[in-house]
Each structure stands twice: as structure tokens, then as C-alpha cells.
């Protein structure tokens, strides 16, 4: 079964984001929704602010940071 060029272009257009994600995965072996642990240094004041927000919202600190970015 052969597909017409117009069908191929339509499928590529409709699924552009998925194809870009797969292409990026081929290059990096990482999916954009994967999580990765990093070490960062923050001031004590910033850490205390994040802990207060965590207590108020019930969200993990990593999610609070991701929401702000």
C-alpha cells in the first residue's frame, strides 16, 4: 500500500510535534517529559521561601520551581 505525497504531508503536519519529539529523542536519547536530577546551590533564604510555599500548596519543591519557569 503506497501513500500519496499529499497524505504523507498531511500526516506530518498533523503530528508535527510528535515527529519533532521523536527526532530529538533519536539525537539525545531523552524525552522532553522525562525528569532529570540536578544539584544546585541556593541561599538559605531561598530554600526557606520554597519550603513555606511547599507547606502552603502541598506541591513538591521541584514542581514549584518548574511552574515558575
C-alpha positions as a printed NumPy array, in Angstrom:
array([[ 0.   ,  0.   ,  0.   ],
       [ 1.571,  3.246, -1.151],
       [ 0.673,  6.586,  0.326],
       [ 0.294,  9.689, -1.755],
       [ 2.577, 12.639, -1.121],
       [-0.408, 14.686, -0.006],
       [-1.313, 12.067,  2.62 ],
       [ 2.25 , 11.966,  3.917],
       [ 2.392, 15.775,  4.156],
       [-0.966, 15.864,  5.947],
       [ 0.153, 13.267,  8.499],
       [ 3.44 , 15.095,  9.072],
       [ 1.611, 18.408,  9.512],
       [-0.997, 16.976, 11.908],
       [ 1.648, 15.229, 14.029],
       [ 4.481, 17.741, 13.725],
       [ 5.135, 17.976, 17.477],
       [ 5.282, 14.199, 17.898],
       [ 7.715, 13.826, 14.997],
       [ 9.919, 16.613, 16.417],
       [ 9.951, 14.879, 19.811],
       [10.945, 11.578, 18.212],
       [13.648, 13.254, 16.141],
       [15.03 , 14.924, 19.27 ],
       [14.908, 11.565, 21.083],
       [16.96 ,  9.976, 18.308],
       [19.621, 12.657, 18.851],
       [19.626, 12.88 , 22.67 ],
       [18.003,  9.659, 23.954],
       [15.887, 11.909, 26.233],
       [12.194, 12.656, 26.027],
       [11.068, 16.201, 26.901],
       [ 8.771, 14.993, 29.673],
       [11.43 , 12.915, 31.415],
       [12.747, 14.221, 34.705],
       [16.418, 14.581, 35.495],
       [18.053, 15.214, 38.87 ],
       [20.49 , 18.131, 39.198],
       [22.44 , 19.645, 42.068],
       [22.106, 23.391, 42.614],
       [23.238, 25.766, 45.316],
       [20.629, 28.142, 46.745],
       [20.744, 30.649, 49.545],
       [19.214, 29.645, 52.875],
       [16.645, 32.411, 52.415],
       [15.529, 30.981, 49.058],
       [15.318, 27.459, 50.46 ],
       [13.165, 28.692, 53.362],
       [10.848, 30.525, 50.931],
       [10.482, 27.364, 48.854],
       [ 9.718, 25.318, 51.98 ],
       [ 6.986, 27.803, 53.003],
       [ 5.424, 27.629, 49.542],
       [ 5.626, 23.836, 49.739],
       [ 3.761, 23.833, 53.06 ],
       [ 1.061, 26.182, 51.727],
       [ 0.489, 24.442, 48.406],
       [ 1.434, 20.847, 49.187],
       [ 3.455, 20.732, 45.967],
       [ 6.996, 19.35 , 45.853],
       [ 9.733, 21.975, 45.582],
       [10.756, 20.718, 42.135],
       [ 7.224, 21.296, 40.827],
       [ 7.15 , 24.795, 42.346],
       [10.381, 25.639, 40.501],
       [ 9.112, 24.132, 37.219],
       [ 5.851, 26.112, 37.491],
       [ 7.816, 29.367, 37.914],
       [ 9.909, 28.624, 34.841]])
